[in-house]
Each structure stands twice: as structure tokens, then as C-alpha cells.
Amino acid sequence: MVWAYVRRAPGTFAWLAILLVTTIVMHRLSEPTLTHVLGSRSTNLHHLREDPLRVLVTSLFWLSGGGWLGYVVLFNVFHVPVERWLGTWRWLAVVVIAHVGATYLSEGVLYWAIRVGQAPASAVNTLDVGVSYGLAGVTAVLAYRLVRPWRYWYVAGVLVVYAVPLFGTLTFTDIGHFAAVLIGFACYPLTRARPGVWDPGEWASGVRAWVVSRGRPVEHG
């Protein structure tokens, strides 16, 4: 049963498996070595200029914050249903487009901040690794899996969650996450003609009916 669940979203679980390995490696490294390892895989301005393809790929397989188990939950809530719905290749396209697009947009804003003196020159080597941009893009595209009006409520919730940090101590990663969400919404063409839109209302009614049926007293003849 577990294998049947996993094989319906092979890309998601292969990604989680790699993240588990790199997370174990991270916990075994000394602090200076870990800083060097993550820094060499960072999609910062320096590496995007010198070796963009390498860091855009390798940065996806390391976690910069949060535990692996937390991402297991998030991947199952968002990546798994999207991969099952769109298929592995379309799901992967959303992840890549969001990751690459948000990386260049956020780093472009950081470059501008350095040019105008709003950020130090050393920011070209800032640490930027992780899976959050791809996750944000997939979270957004999942909206098209829902029927209206649930879709509108979901979109509003996603926008609020990712927009709130923009009004605090703004960082380039906050900008990147919000950009990834907008990119995810823009991936609508990848969702066209995909079957299986979901009505949470029908699901809730089914659960309610099941609970009621389980609560009925059993009649004995």
C-alpha cells in the first residue's frame, strides 16, 4: 500500500530521498565545512555569473532551514497531489520554472540593491540554497486543481501567506518566494486539459455522511 502511494509521485519521493541523504551529511559536517559546502552550491550573484547551471541544480538538493520531516509533510501536501495531477514532467516543469525564475528575480533585486548602496558588496556571496522556491510555485499551481469558488479562497490564502513577509524586514528571499508564487500561478497553461478537478465541498460532504453512518445505532433482529 505504501509503495502504491509512493510510485504515483516518483519525482517527489526521489527528491525527498536525496534530501534525506544530504540532510544526514549536513549533520555530520563541522560548521566551517558545512558553510563551505552550502556556499559552493549557493545560487548567489557570484555563482550565477560564473557557473549558473551547476548551482541552479545542486542548490535544489540541500535544505537551508527547517527539518527534513517538516518538508516530508509539505511535499505530501503540495508536491504529491500536483505530480499526480499534472504528471511527473509537467510537475517538474513547474518546479524548475519557479526555482529558476524566482532565483533570478530575487538575485536581480539584490544586485540592484548593491548598485544603489542599499546592500553591501559582500552580498554577492550570500547563501541561497533550498527547495522553497519550487515549493512555492507548486503550492500556487495547485489552485487550478480546485473548483470555483474554492479556488479563489485558496489563491487569496496563498497570496496572504507569501505577501505578509514583504511588509516586514524585507529580504531578497521574501521577494523570491512571492515571485515563485506568481510564477506558479502563471503556469496555468501546463494545467489545461488535465482531468480531475477537486471539489472540497463534495469531499467534506462525503466525510460527514460517513461519520453520520458510523454513528447510527445497529439494529438487532
BALOBA-1460 file (C-alpha; in Angstrom, 3 decimals):
// residues 221
<rec num="1" residu="m" x="0.000" y="0.000" z="0.000"/>
<rec num="2" residu="v" x="2.841" y="2.376" z="0.856"/>
<rec num="3" residu="w" x="4.667" y="1.505" z="-2.369"/>
<rec num="4" residu="a" x="1.491" y="2.143" z="-4.387"/>
<rec num="5" residu="y" x="1.277" y="5.598" z="-2.794"/>
<rec num="6" residu="v" x="4.940" y="6.397" z="-3.439"/>
<rec num="7" residu="r" x="5.079" y="5.262" z="-7.053"/>
<rec num="8" residu="r" x="2.242" y="7.598" z="-8.028"/>
<rec num="9" residu="a" x="4.578" y="10.528" z="-7.327"/>
<rec num="10" residu="p" x="8.059" y="9.169" z="-8.108"/>
<rec num="11" residu="g" x="9.694" y="12.548" z="-8.632"/>
<rec num="12" residu="t" x="8.586" y="13.887" z="-5.267"/>
<rec num="13" residu="f" x="9.779" y="10.878" z="-3.302"/>
<rec num="14" residu="a" x="13.073" y="10.600" z="-5.187"/>
<rec num="15" residu="w" x="13.679" y="14.244" z="-4.293"/>
<rec num="16" residu="l" x="12.832" y="13.585" z="-0.642"/>
<rec num="17" residu="a" x="15.208" y="10.620" z="-0.613"/>
<rec num="18" residu="i" x="18.084" y="12.771" z="-1.885"/>
<rec num="19" residu="l" x="17.234" y="15.472" z="0.655"/>
<rec num="20" residu="l" x="17.341" y="12.864" z="3.415"/>
<rec num="21" residu="v" x="20.851" y="11.852" z="2.379"/>
<rec num="22" residu="t" x="22.122" y="15.437" z="2.166"/>
<rec num="23" residu="t" x="20.469" y="16.289" z="5.491"/>
<rec num="24" residu="i" x="22.302" y="13.390" z="7.158"/>
<rec num="25" residu="v" x="25.540" y="14.611" z="5.580"/>
<rec num="26" residu="m" x="24.882" y="18.144" z="6.857"/>
<rec num="27" residu="h" x="24.514" y="16.900" z="10.425"/>
<rec num="28" residu="r" x="27.861" y="15.091" z="10.206"/>
<rec num="29" residu="l" x="29.851" y="18.060" z="8.919"/>
<rec num="30" residu="s" x="31.636" y="20.607" z="11.070"/>
<rec num="31" residu="e" x="30.287" y="24.155" z="10.950"/>
<rec num="32" residu="p" x="33.129" y="25.540" z="8.758"/>
<rec num="33" residu="t" x="32.898" y="22.591" z="6.352"/>
<rec num="34" residu="l" x="29.102" y="22.870" z="6.144"/>
<rec num="35" residu="t" x="29.367" y="26.590" z="5.401"/>
<rec num="36" residu="h" x="31.812" y="25.813" z="2.593"/>
<rec num="37" residu="v" x="29.640" y="23.007" z="1.157"/>
<rec num="38" residu="l" x="26.465" y="25.088" z="1.136"/>
<rec num="39" residu="g" x="28.309" y="28.169" z="-0.054"/>
<rec num="40" residu="s" x="29.684" y="26.322" z="-3.081"/>
<rec num="41" residu="r" x="26.119" y="25.348" z="-4.039"/>
<rec num="42" residu="s" x="24.540" y="28.726" z="-3.388"/>
<rec num="43" residu="t" x="22.670" y="30.468" z="-6.189"/>
<rec num="44" residu="n" x="24.219" y="33.792" z="-5.266"/>
<rec num="45" residu="l" x="25.238" y="36.503" z="-7.697"/>
<rec num="46" residu="h" x="28.826" y="35.287" z="-7.895"/>
<rec num="47" residu="h" x="27.919" y="31.713" z="-8.815"/>
<rec num="48" residu="l" x="25.089" y="32.729" z="-11.138"/>
<rec num="49" residu="r" x="27.674" y="34.664" z="-13.111"/>
<rec num="50" residu="e" x="30.403" y="32.017" z="-13.024"/>
<rec num="51" residu="d" x="28.581" y="28.658" z="-13.076"/>
<rec num="52" residu="p" x="24.795" y="29.118" z="-13.136"/>
<rec num="53" residu="l" x="23.677" y="25.667" z="-14.320"/>
<rec num="54" residu="r" x="25.620" y="23.811" z="-11.638"/>
<rec num="55" residu="v" x="24.325" y="25.841" z="-8.712"/>
<rec num="56" residu="l" x="20.757" y="26.013" z="-10.006"/>
<rec num="57" residu="v" x="20.690" y="22.213" z="-9.964"/>
<rec num="58" residu="t" x="22.734" y="21.429" z="-6.845"/>
<rec num="59" residu="s" x="21.005" y="24.044" z="-4.683"/>
<rec num="60" residu="l" x="17.773" y="22.054" z="-5.022"/>
<rec num="61" residu="f" x="19.175" y="19.136" z="-3.029"/>
<rec num="62" residu="w" x="20.150" y="20.883" z="0.192"/>
<rec num="63" residu="l" x="17.974" y="22.339" z="2.955"/>
<rec num="64" residu="s" x="18.984" y="25.699" z="4.357"/>
<rec num="65" residu="g" x="16.431" y="25.726" z="7.151"/>
<rec num="66" residu="g" x="13.783" y="23.533" z="8.732"/>
<rec num="67" residu="g" x="13.970" y="19.833" z="9.382"/>
<rec num="68" residu="w" x="13.640" y="17.107" z="6.784"/>
<rec num="69" residu="l" x="10.483" y="15.739" z="8.420"/>
<rec num="70" residu="g" x="8.807" y="19.107" z="8.056"/>
<rec num="71" residu="y" x="9.458" y="19.008" z="4.338"/>
<rec num="72" residu="v" x="8.088" y="15.460" z="4.180"/>
<rec num="73" residu="v" x="4.767" y="16.902" z="5.340"/>
<rec num="74" residu="l" x="4.893" y="19.864" z="2.950"/>
<rec num="75" residu="f" x="5.890" y="17.703" z="-0.012"/>
<rec num="76" residu="n" x="2.988" y="15.349" z="0.658"/>
<rec num="77" residu="v" x="0.516" y="18.205" z="0.989"/>
<rec num="78" residu="f" x="1.588" y="20.085" z="-2.140"/>
<rec num="79" residu="h" x="4.057" y="18.233" z="-4.390"/>
<rec num="80" residu="v" x="2.385" y="14.827" z="-4.284"/>
<rec num="81" residu="p" x="-1.088" y="15.963" z="-5.418"/>
<rec num="82" residu="v" x="0.370" y="18.206" z="-8.123"/>
<rec num="83" residu="e" x="2.646" y="15.492" z="-9.508"/>
<rec num="84" residu="r" x="-0.225" y="13.003" z="-9.550"/>
<rec num="85" residu="w" x="-2.488" y="15.520" z="-11.236"/>
<rec num="86" residu="l" x="-0.132" y="17.013" z="-13.821"/>
<rec num="87" residu="g" x="2.186" y="14.051" z="-14.306"/>
<rec num="88" residu="t" x="5.854" y="13.980" z="-13.368"/>
<rec num="89" residu="w" x="7.180" y="16.001" z="-16.306"/>
<rec num="90" residu="r" x="4.708" y="18.865" z="-16.007"/>
<rec num="91" residu="w" x="5.159" y="18.928" z="-12.245"/>
<rec num="92" residu="l" x="8.924" y="19.078" z="-12.748"/>
<rec num="93" residu="a" x="8.481" y="21.899" z="-15.258"/>
<rec num="94" residu="v" x="6.605" y="23.957" z="-12.657"/>
<rec num="95" residu="v" x="9.318" y="23.295" z="-10.064"/>
<rec num="96" residu="v" x="12.141" y="24.272" z="-12.424"/>
<rec num="97" residu="i" x="10.412" y="27.349" z="-13.822"/>
<rec num="98" residu="a" x="9.572" y="28.626" z="-10.329"/>
<rec num="99" residu="h" x="13.029" y="27.834" z="-8.946"/>
<rec num="100" residu="v" x="14.972" y="29.411" z="-11.788"/>
<rec num="101" residu="g" x="12.642" y="32.356" z="-12.315"/>
<rec num="102" residu="a" x="12.406" y="33.287" z="-8.643"/>
<rec num="103" residu="t" x="16.162" y="32.880" z="-8.184"/>
<rec num="104" residu="y" x="16.999" y="35.306" z="-10.976"/>
<rec num="105" residu="l" x="14.301" y="37.789" z="-9.961"/>
<rec num="106" residu="s" x="15.342" y="37.847" z="-6.307"/>
<rec num="107" residu="e" x="19.049" y="37.977" z="-7.081"/>
<rec num="108" residu="g" x="18.352" y="40.702" z="-9.624"/>
<rec num="109" residu="v" x="16.713" y="42.778" z="-6.896"/>
<rec num="110" residu="l" x="19.721" y="42.104" z="-4.658"/>
<rec num="111" residu="y" x="22.079" y="43.198" z="-7.441"/>
<rec num="112" residu="w" x="20.124" y="46.439" z="-7.803"/>
<rec num="113" residu="a" x="20.276" y="46.977" z="-4.021"/>
<rec num="114" residu="i" x="24.043" y="46.567" z="-4.106"/>
<rec num="115" residu="r" x="24.353" y="49.005" z="-7.007"/>
<rec num="116" residu="v" x="22.378" y="51.724" z="-5.199"/>
<rec num="117" residu="g" x="24.103" y="51.175" z="-1.869"/>
<rec num="118" residu="q" x="21.182" y="49.509" z="-0.082"/>
<rec num="119" residu="a" x="23.109" y="46.263" z="0.394"/>
<rec num="120" residu="p" x="26.818" y="45.593" z="0.992"/>
<rec num="121" residu="a" x="29.051" y="44.422" z="-1.853"/>
<rec num="122" residu="s" x="29.681" y="41.207" z="0.081"/>
<rec num="123" residu="a" x="26.054" y="40.216" z="-0.596"/>
<rec num="124" residu="v" x="27.191" y="38.812" z="-3.962"/>
<rec num="125" residu="n" x="28.313" y="35.769" z="-1.960"/>
<rec num="126" residu="t" x="25.191" y="35.378" z="0.153"/>
<rec num="127" residu="l" x="23.905" y="31.887" z="0.968"/>
<rec num="128" residu="d" x="20.901" y="30.847" z="-1.112"/>
<rec num="129" residu="v" x="20.099" y="27.135" z="-1.287"/>
<rec num="130" residu="g" x="16.955" y="25.121" z="-0.723"/>
<rec num="131" residu="v" x="13.696" y="23.881" z="-2.143"/>
<rec num="132" residu="s" x="11.350" y="26.668" z="-1.090"/>
<rec num="133" residu="y" x="11.014" y="28.467" z="-4.442"/>
<rec num="134" residu="g" x="9.970" y="25.280" z="-6.191"/>
<rec num="135" residu="l" x="7.597" y="24.503" z="-3.338"/>
<rec num="136" residu="a" x="6.034" y="27.964" z="-3.549"/>
<rec num="137" residu="g" x="5.465" y="27.590" z="-7.286"/>
<rec num="138" residu="v" x="3.830" y="24.188" z="-6.871"/>
<rec num="139" residu="t" x="1.701" y="25.496" z="-3.992"/>
<rec num="140" residu="a" x="0.382" y="28.194" z="-6.321"/>
<rec num="141" residu="v" x="-0.310" y="25.974" z="-9.328"/>
<rec num="142" residu="l" x="-2.335" y="23.633" z="-7.100"/>
<rec num="143" residu="a" x="-5.044" y="26.323" z="-7.146"/>
<rec num="144" residu="y" x="-6.098" y="25.153" z="-10.613"/>
<rec num="145" residu="r" x="-6.860" y="21.714" z="-9.164"/>
<rec num="146" residu="l" x="-9.738" y="23.229" z="-7.160"/>
<rec num="147" residu="v" x="-13.183" y="24.090" z="-8.466"/>
<rec num="148" residu="r" x="-14.582" y="27.571" z="-8.031"/>
<rec num="149" residu="p" x="-15.233" y="29.224" z="-5.570"/>
<rec num="150" residu="w" x="-12.761" y="27.178" z="-3.520"/>
<rec num="151" residu="r" x="-10.029" y="28.184" z="-5.957"/>
<rec num="152" residu="y" x="-10.480" y="31.867" z="-5.164"/>
<rec num="153" residu="w" x="-10.245" y="31.275" z="-1.414"/>
<rec num="154" residu="y" x="-7.130" y="29.177" z="-1.884"/>
<rec num="155" residu="v" x="-5.474" y="31.807" z="-4.090"/>
<rec num="156" residu="a" x="-6.282" y="34.517" z="-1.544"/>
<rec num="157" residu="g" x="-4.783" y="32.415" z="1.258"/>
<rec num="158" residu="v" x="-1.591" y="31.687" z="-0.666"/>
<rec num="159" residu="l" x="-1.136" y="35.350" z="-1.561"/>
<rec num="160" residu="v" x="-1.612" y="36.431" z="2.041"/>
<rec num="161" residu="v" x="0.876" y="33.873" z="3.372"/>
<rec num="162" residu="y" x="3.578" y="34.888" z="0.907"/>
<rec num="163" residu="a" x="2.819" y="38.611" z="0.813"/>
<rec num="164" residu="v" x="2.886" y="39.278" z="4.572"/>
<rec num="165" residu="p" x="6.715" y="38.965" z="4.835"/>
<rec num="166" residu="l" x="7.065" y="41.678" z="2.192"/>
<rec num="167" residu="f" x="5.786" y="44.212" z="4.723"/>
<rec num="168" residu="g" x="8.283" y="43.308" z="7.439"/>
<rec num="169" residu="t" x="12.072" y="43.284" z="7.306"/>
<rec num="170" residu="l" x="12.210" y="42.686" z="3.582"/>
<rec num="171" residu="t" x="14.823" y="40.234" z="2.302"/>
<rec num="172" residu="f" x="15.641" y="39.021" z="-1.179"/>
<rec num="173" residu="t" x="14.303" y="35.568" z="-0.252"/>
<rec num="174" residu="d" x="10.917" y="37.083" z="0.669"/>
<rec num="175" residu="i" x="10.855" y="38.608" z="-2.794"/>
<rec num="176" residu="g" x="11.910" y="35.272" z="-4.273"/>
<rec num="177" residu="h" x="9.114" y="33.371" z="-2.544"/>
<rec num="178" residu="f" x="6.461" y="35.832" z="-3.675"/>
<rec num="179" residu="a" x="7.877" y="35.791" z="-7.207"/>
<rec num="180" residu="a" x="7.778" y="31.978" z="-7.193"/>
<rec num="181" residu="v" x="4.091" y="32.074" z="-6.240"/>
<rec num="182" residu="l" x="3.287" y="34.464" z="-9.100"/>
<rec num="183" residu="i" x="5.263" y="32.243" z="-11.471"/>
<rec num="184" residu="g" x="3.304" y="29.241" z="-10.221"/>
<rec num="185" residu="f" x="0.027" y="30.987" z="-10.991"/>
<rec num="186" residu="a" x="1.423" y="31.855" z="-14.428"/>
<rec num="187" residu="c" x="1.976" y="28.136" z="-15.108"/>
<rec num="188" residu="y" x="-1.732" y="27.760" z="-15.823"/>
<rec num="189" residu="p" x="-1.079" y="26.625" z="-19.442"/>
<rec num="190" residu="l" x="0.548" y="23.469" z="-18.051"/>
<rec num="191" residu="t" x="-2.713" y="22.603" z="-16.278"/>
<rec num="192" residu="r" x="-5.005" y="22.867" z="-19.287"/>
<rec num="193" residu="a" x="-6.921" y="19.740" z="-20.210"/>
<rec num="194" residu="r" x="-5.738" y="17.976" z="-17.077"/>
<rec num="195" residu="p" x="-8.598" y="15.881" z="-15.661"/>
<rec num="196" residu="g" x="-9.644" y="15.529" z="-12.070"/>
<rec num="197" residu="v" x="-10.502" y="18.943" z="-10.644"/>
<rec num="198" residu="w" x="-11.325" y="18.582" z="-6.971"/>
<rec num="199" residu="d" x="-14.325" y="19.898" z="-5.063"/>
<rec num="200" residu="p" x="-13.503" y="20.099" z="-1.332"/>
<rec num="201" residu="g" x="-17.205" y="20.619" z="-0.666"/>
<rec num="202" residu="e" x="-18.068" y="17.200" z="-2.048"/>
<rec num="203" residu="w" x="-15.220" y="15.644" z="-0.087"/>
<rec num="204" residu="a" x="-16.447" y="17.277" z="3.140"/>
<rec num="205" residu="s" x="-19.996" y="16.058" z="2.468"/>
<rec num="206" residu="g" x="-18.709" y="12.538" z="1.915"/>
<rec num="207" residu="v" x="-16.761" y="12.603" z="5.178"/>
<rec num="208" residu="r" x="-19.786" y="13.964" z="7.016"/>
<rec num="209" residu="a" x="-22.033" y="11.254" z="5.572"/>
<rec num="210" residu="w" x="-19.510" y="8.583" z="6.577"/>
<rec num="211" residu="v" x="-19.346" y="9.920" z="10.139"/>
<rec num="212" residu="v" x="-23.150" y="10.001" z="10.382"/>
<rec num="213" residu="s" x="-23.435" y="6.451" z="9.046"/>
<rec num="214" residu="r" x="-20.857" y="5.208" z="11.556"/>
<rec num="215" residu="g" x="-22.768" y="6.866" z="14.360"/>
<rec num="216" residu="r" x="-26.085" y="5.164" z="13.641"/>
<rec num="217" residu="p" x="-27.121" y="2.507" z="16.135"/>
<rec num="218" residu="v" x="-27.051" y="-1.063" z="14.906"/>
<rec num="219" residu="e" x="-30.478" y="-2.735" z="14.906"/>
<rec num="220" residu="h" x="-30.594" y="-6.330" z="16.024"/>
<rec num="221" residu="g" x="-33.390" y="-8.589" z="14.853"/>
